[in-house]
């Protein structure tokens, strides 16, 4: 079972002009081929007057089922170079569309490869990324006096507080990397002198920012 993988989060849009052609690159996190195709359709509609909307995506967390399209550019000059950039950055569940508005200057095959690959590389460098790791969601219950201590401890350990509920005390839902579950819980008990209760709720993939 995959324990960890890297992907973009949300959507990132970048733009550059190369030899009078306008290139708009849009990347997005997708979790299935259906989501990837819906994203591509959305970009096609958004830039319906563009000369080309070339794409590449890897929808599977294992890196399987990659797809790409040159969308009218000479074969092998857009989709494959775009896909290779995604692979080289070791990203999965990631889709990218490069929209081109032709500016009247032909780039040639080599120029097109450099343009499309470069646009994707720049975009993915700018995009927010997350390490999706197997994590455990813990319910942490403390009195109000110790609530700030839980927050500080979670920040120190790189855990994410998902929600906070206030009643007779304070209940936190915290995402902790599975590999750190035991040490996290033991360290918290030690930090708060035992005045804390932890309960394991579930195990799942969680996007930790990188």
Buried (B, 14 or more C-beta within 10 A) or exposed (E): EEEBBBBBBEBBBBEBEBEEBBBBBBBBBBEEBEBBBEBBEBBBEBBEEBBBBBBBBBBBBEBEEBBBBBBEBEEEBBBBBBBBBBBEBEBBBBBBBBBBBEBEEEBEEEBBBBBBBBBBBBBBEEBEBBBBBBBBBBBBBBEEEBBEBBBEBBEEBEBBBEEBEEEEBBBBBBBBBBBBBEEBBEBBBEBBEEEBEBEEEEEEBBBBEE
